[in-house]
């Protein structure tokens, strides 16, 4: 029932409207991994704004084995790009934390580079009058597979209401080569694919999100657990609301 062509056109219009209201002379700054999400977002921005107003930022952490896919994407879209290797920055930061006597957990080692990448995107955007894209999709957000203030941050979020299956359909509607649409998603931080980290496939998760049906009670329970556990990533930061005294 998903009409990829219709939604593609609506997304292009939505991005155009966002920039009309929030930066008529600004550009879209997109973190490029070469995967489906960044590929689709960059392609949509190029259609909505023109390729000259889209900037891709490649951010390997040291040596990235699949960096050629990211380079191929920016070449295919013919957009301007910068490569900023965050490996040394992350290493210096980790050492400074360790030297302070604070403990570095494995979770911190995984999440911190994502936050360094987002800081990098905003630094690049600041010099270009840019707006940073959030490339997260609904499937990842549903189970909290994102880093708070890392890849979960951004100024505008085209894919946040679309599942992985739907994002792939949009990619094909944009005539993106299959190498970008079907690239196996790897977070580039812990060496595992997304589905290996999650313990179930995106196809299964997407079906559950859209239909409420799930093959296997154990998997359903795990998805529900992750959804509840990650609720803090999807809600506004709790804040104290001061009520001024009125005489």
Buried (B, 14 or more C-beta within 10 A) or exposed (E): EEEBEEBBEEBBEBBBEBBEEEBEEBBBBBBBBBBBBBBBBBBBBBBBBEBEBBBBBBBBBEEBEBBEBBBBBBEBBEBBBBBBBBBEBBEEBBEEBEEEEEEEEEEEEBBBBBBBBBBBBBEBBEEBEBBBBBBBBBBBBBBBBBBBEBBBBBBBBBBBEBBBBBBBBBBBBBEBEEEBBBBEBBBBBEEEEBBEBBEBEBEBBBBBBBEEEBEEEEBBEBBEEBBEEBEEBEEEEEEEEEEEEEE
